[in-house]
Amino acid sequence: MQVLLRTASTYARACSEAAQSIEVRPTIKLTIHQRDAVQQLHDEAETAAARIRDVVELHKTRMEIRTLIGKANDSSVDALLTERECYLNIVEKYLSSLIDNISGSERERRRRVYGNDSSTLAHDPAEIQRALENLQSRLSTVTTGDATDSVEVPVLPKAEIDNLRTMVAAIRRRRSVLNDELAAANLKHHITLSESVVNVLRKHQIID
């Protein structure tokens, strides 16, 4: 059975999802009110064993399909995949997380220092000095309870954070181009699925 690489990838993903959907109960509850508890245990054991075989079978089939896809991909496709998976996705996740963490820290700093979100404590010497003076003033009037004597400031200035956002946007544009190139490649290449693979796909209703 010949299929496009894109279709084969869909089948491989469906195998993984089908395997994850199969539940194997680790235990069974048997009560004194059951007429044939031993027989029920036997039936449940057979069901569990069959489901385990299905899970292993599906993962093996997925592996076989992914192997065929890997062999069909030429060096240019491999290079695109490597750039996307080993660089673009990882760096985007890292930078986006960093930006989100800094933004979240800024909101918390505004709440602690100013009591609301109307002002921003930025990576700015003059603003930092005003914030420290504000804390000093508060400390001079506090007689009970805890009062903070420090402020947290973003380690990077706003301009650098903006540069990071620009980098993330560029990464996303590049990944969009790569995805288009990969989609085009997946429409040009075919692989041949073995009869055993086709049988498993039909057994689990992944194909008709």
Summary of the structure (lengths in Angstrom):
residues: 208
radius of gyration: 29.2
end to end distance: 12.5
largest distance: 82.4
contacts: 519
relative contact order: 0.16
helix: 71%
strand: 3%
